Amino acid sequence: MRNAKKLLALALAGTMAVSAVGCGSGSSDKKSSNGSNGSGSGEKQKVALTLWGAEEDQAVLQKMVDSFIAQYGDMADITITLGAESESTAKDTVLADVEAAADVFAFASDQINDLVAAGALQKIDTEDMDQTLNAYAKKTSENIKADNAEGAVSAATVDGSLYAFPMSADNGYFLYYDSSILSEDDVASMDALLAAAEANGKKVAMTLASGWYNASFFYGAGFTTGLNADGTTAIDWNKSADYTGVEVCQGILDITANPAFLPAGDGDISNQIASGQLCAVVSGTWDATAASSAFGDGYAATKLPTYTVAGDQVQMGSVAGFKLVGVNAYSDNVGWATLLAEWITNEENQKLRFQEREIGPSNNAVASSDEVQANIALAALSAQSSYGVVQIVGGNFWDPTATFGEILATQGVDRNDADAIQAALDEMVAGVTASVE
Amino acid sequence: MAVVNFFKNFGKAVAKGDIWVKLSLLWTGSGYAGRKQYVRALLSTILEAMILIFSIGFAPQYISKFDNLGDVQKEAKYNPITMKNEVNDYDNSFLILLMSVIILVVWFASILWWMNNVIRAYELQKMKQNGKHINSFMEDCKDMLNHSFHKTLLTLPIIGIILFTVVPILVMVFIAFTNYDQQHLSPTHLFTWVSLDNFKRLGSFGNNAYFGYTFRKILLWTFIWSFFATATNYIGGILMALLINNKKTRAPRLWRTLFIITIAVPQFVSLLLVRNFFANHGIANAFFEGIGFTSWLKEAGFITTNYIPFLSQPGWAHVMIILINIWVGVPYQMLIATGVLMNIPTELQESARIDGATSRQVFWSITMPYMFVVTGPQLVTDFVRNINNFNVIFLLTETVYKTTNQKMANAKGAETDLLVTWLFSLTQENYNYKMASAIGIVIFIISAIFTLLAFTRVNSAEREEMFS
């Protein structure tokens, strides 16, 4: 009896250690296959790829994957595993362990600099890669640049090289409003919009505690952001463009002082739309369903309004955002991964994506089709796009600008204290331009 | 003492050992072979050979690069014929660091084993000289299952602890002395040693010393939070237990069950609900706006916003977090206090009452001292646990709280962050592993100091006897 107990204990300790060791070795020696089982010979090459896309896109992606295999199935033995990874968090997951990340993944265009800096993206427009694209997809990177919107291509380009395939051009914001309450004149300027909202006991919501949204005011007034060669961010918001930075801040402070203005947190906009207290909201296509059900028959969308800076009416700018599909530079099958990325972003599949998911295409031919033009949200987005800026910034941009937006949203500085506003701007710029670490 | 004795024994064995013992310095099996323990000799020799093969065949490729963690950067070129990338033989700084740590641990263990082996050989020599029985291999095996069974049982868990706890902690400690951050992300880029730079930045003062400033602010709040979170829950729990256990309370079981329900609901759910409840435009704000309290606060100058910033501005958020923590934490403390209260010998209280003590006197002179003695160690662990209380802070402030302190924002911190949540955002959102590791070491030191201090001072086991 006593021995049996000891044996049991021994066995338990053994299995514990063995299972633990099993986990360890499983994760450590996964990247051993770098031998080239070359094509050329008669046998079909075995290709296993992983594809990451948004949870909501899985069904449409599966269709694209099926058609990809149907297209290339006789050239290689292809198996593709689909995974769900939101475009907004793709960077965090990929950079956490780039060797374990998917071969092909979709991501929002503002993540491209960090991904390229970390060496996670395969360069597309090289001569060698063009050979592959030409041999299989009958096109080169030049065709891809020509077929997609200019902004989308420049968002996919870092240091003059193309690093990703443009997938959609709808990652920007504009104004949704309730046309049963507001007239077209009301939504032309922020002042009129807020006055009308107050008269109707409704509110106007916008996110300010995010450098993606609050840049709207600064881009509108001629300010810029950019990326330096060393990876730091260039920003001029504390100086003067068409107006001084202080004047822009005073314009924002006048808006946030209005009781009809509701500064919603980043990600809280959808809840606020659903709450029914809004008559207008600054958001993007992802809230189209929420807005149309909240505003009912009055559902309408248009470009952003103007706002008052130093007595003038200034059109609010916006960030023209895109969704891109990138190829993992650590993929074992870079060539086939590139072909897959090209496939799911080509004209037919952008059309399919719009039909099934109402996602705004970056492909020029699809974007100019009648169906896309008739979509309310996408029409507003394209009206705003002439004021859109491709936001190219480094990792230190986000926290300081979010905090700065929160200060303005909460009236954290006095509107008439120009020195305090300037000091806050300077501090924000110091944080944004600090070296990346 | 044990360490000193170990070295003394080793020295003695080397000095006084016969030829077999001296030979075992080179050939570990010789000490056994000389006493006719051939199987043991064979096993020792195999282990020695394995260590040598490991040290010569495997270790050099990593340990030789340990001084600068590699210097060959990754370069890849696409080959259109194979449709694959051709990659050079690049150095992976993280892998070099990890493997080097494992190698150093193995070497350290090997040296201990080698020294122990010499000592053992000398013991065998003495046993032989004294004419004692020397075990055969089968007898050794039986011994491992009987007399020395604890050794057999502990071997695998100890290996597990070393591999999965000691090695990762050592790696983290080493990273604090490197420049492993977003600019130096493995495997594409290399990182290297920077000595104490990261710690200097945590302790730095001055205008642009964002990390130093943020570190001091967050450290202060961590202590304030930890003190109040522990104290309020402790006192609240005891009061609640007393209230429910009072003879005049009706349906005590009902009340107890009601409070335990807050434990039954996962914190993820309850805290996120409360967070939405107190959001800038949540239910609580709608209510206070409806009764005109919000506009009164604004006129009185307490707030500058059109809502009450329960969880979105410093001060407000700090107080709210502590209050909400009372709500989620008190039921646990109540359960523990109930158990302890029931354990107080009733004769103590009764004799006190007979002597004419009031209820209050009984509470302060008997109940509370007893509680303190019994729950003292738990109070300390609670304090340390609250220093690292990630859940409450993260779930209540994540995405809701945006700092308006620009210096803190420049270091990716916020007023409501604890050291541990700051560490989380540094690694998860900013890949700043070097600073996160430095902060991790600081957290470890703080936790260790408090635990050691408290457990040496609060010695409940001895003092409990005063009561019985």
Interface residues (C-beta under 8 A of the other chain):
Chain A: N3 K6 A9 L10 A13 G14 M16 A17 A20 V21 G24 N34 S36 G38 S39 G40 Q45 D92 L95 V98 E99 D114 A117 A118 G119 A120 Q122 T126 D128 M129 Q131 T132 A135 A209 G231 P259 L262 P263 A264 G265 D266 G267 D268 Q272 S275 Q277 A329 Y330 S331 D332 N333 V334 G335 W336 G395 N396 D399 P400 A402 T403 F404 G405 E406 I407 A409 T410 Q411 G412 A424 E427 M428 A430 G431 A434 V436 E437
Chain B: K74 A76 K77 Y78 N79 P80 I81 T82 M83 K84 N85 V87 L145 F149 T152 L153 T155 L156 P157 I159 G160 L163 F164 N179 D181 Q182 Q183 L185 P187 T188 H189 N208 Y210 A279 N280 H281 T304 T305 N306 P309 S312 Q313 T399 V400 K402 T403 T404 N405 Q406 K407 M408 A409 N410 K412 Q428 E429 N430 Y431 N432 K434 M435
